[in-house]
């Protein structure tokens, strides 16, 4: 983010600085808007996934979590600048609120889907545990998009395995 300037944004977007400043106060506002758009697209994938597996119980969600990870990664990769937006949301304190708010929305959606399936657990317990799995999933996706030298398939497979076990453990 430090290397980006509003002048650079204007040049690449074909805008004048006054046009940019009409909508955005600074480069962080531009990045936040891009981050919100990316998170909304990722959250739409989650909503479809939750609906698709709704009738299959907690096992259906656990068994298909790898599909959700792959689709979320693909959304990030298909978004222009998506990987860089992901990195900025993680590493820039002024943008952290975008990422955290999205992760809370994801946690709420998953918790709402899981509550009817886990009558012995409190909402607070489900929410806390889902929140931790959400963070783990996103950290794994960031690792996927870094220059880690690790295999894409291995990261997705191993992450799906851990998330599957964590999801099944909710019903233990």
N, C-alpha and C positions, 0 to 999 in steps of 0.2 A: 504494500500500500504506500510505502514511503516514496517509491519511485514514480507513482502515478500523480498527475496533477490535473486540475480541472481544465487547463489548457490542452493537455493531451487528450482528455475525454472529449472536449469540444472538437478537436481536430479529427479524431477517429469517428465521431458521430456526425460530423458535418454540421455542427451547431456553432453559433456565436456564443461567447461567454454570457452575454445578457440573456439569451434564450435558455441556456443551462441554468443560470441563477434564478430564472423565473420559477423553475420547478424544484431546484435543489440548492441547499445552502452551501454545500461543499462536496468534496469527493466522497466523504463518508456517507452522506445521504444517498449519493448515486449507488455506492456499493451496497448500502442497506436495502435499497429498492430492488437491486438485482438479486440480493440474497433472499428477500421475501418472495420474489417470483420463483426462484429455484425451490425454496422450501414449500411453497404452495403446490408446485408440480410434483415434488416428492410426496407430499401429503395426499395428493389426489391418487397416487399409486397405492398408498396405504389404505385409503378408503375403499378403493375397488377390491383390494386383497382381503380386507376384513369382510366385505359383503360376499365375496366369492366363497369364502370358507366358513361363513356364519353357521350353517347347519351341521357342520362336521364336528363340532365340539372342540375342546382344547387340543386334542390330538391333531385335528386338521390344521390348526394354526401352527402347531409345533412342526409337523411334517413339511409344511410348505414355506417355512421362514426363509429358506435359501432362495426361493423364487422372489420373495419380497426384496431381499438384499440385492439380487441381480438386477431387478427392475429399477430399484433406487439408484444403483450405480449407473445404469444405462441412462437414466434421466439426467444425472449430473454430467455425464460425458457428452450427451447430446446438446445440452444447453451451451450456447456460445459463451466461452469463458467460465463454464461451470466449475471446473476443477479449481481455477484461481479464485472464484467466488467462495467455494468451499473452504479453501485455505485462509482467505481473508476473514471469513466469519469465525474461524477457529483461533486465529492468531492476533486479531486486532481488537483490543479491549472496547473500542468505541462501537464495534459491530456485534459484540457478544450477545446483546439483548435479542437480536434477530434469531440467532441459532438457539438460544435458550428457550425463547418463546415457542419456536417451532417444535422443539423437543418436548415441551410441556403439552402442546396440542397433540402430538403423536402419542404421548403417554396417556392423555385423557381419552383419546379415541380407542386405544387398545384396552385400557382399563374398562371402559364402558362395554366393550365387546366381551371381555373376559368375566365380568361380574356375574352374569347369569349362569356361567359355566362353573363357577367356583363358589358355591353357596356357603362353604365353611370358612371362607377367608373374608376379612374386612376389606372395604374399599381402600383404606389407608395402606394396608399390607400389600394388596395387589398393586396399587399405584406406585409404592416405593420400589417394589421389585421390578415392575415393568419399566420404571424410569431408569433403573440401573442397566437393564438390558438395552434400552434405547440408546443410552450413552455408549455402551459397548459396541453396538451395531454401527453407530456413526463413526466411532474411532476406527473401527475396522475398515469402513469405507474410505476414510482419510488415508489410512495405511495403503489401501488399494491404489489410491491416486498419488501416492508419493513415490519417490525413487528408492524404494526399499530393497529392490532386488528379489523380492519374494514373488512367487507365482500367483497370478490373479486367481486361478482356479483354487489353489491351496488356501488363499486368504478367504475366499467366499465359502469354500467347503468347511474349513475349520470354524469359521465364524458361525455358519449355519448350525453346525453340530453343537457348539456351546449354547447358542440361543435356543435350539430345540430342547436341550436338557434343562435350561433355565425355565422354559415355558412349561414343560412337563412337570417340573418340580413344584410349580404353583398348585398343582392338583394333588401333591403328595401329603 
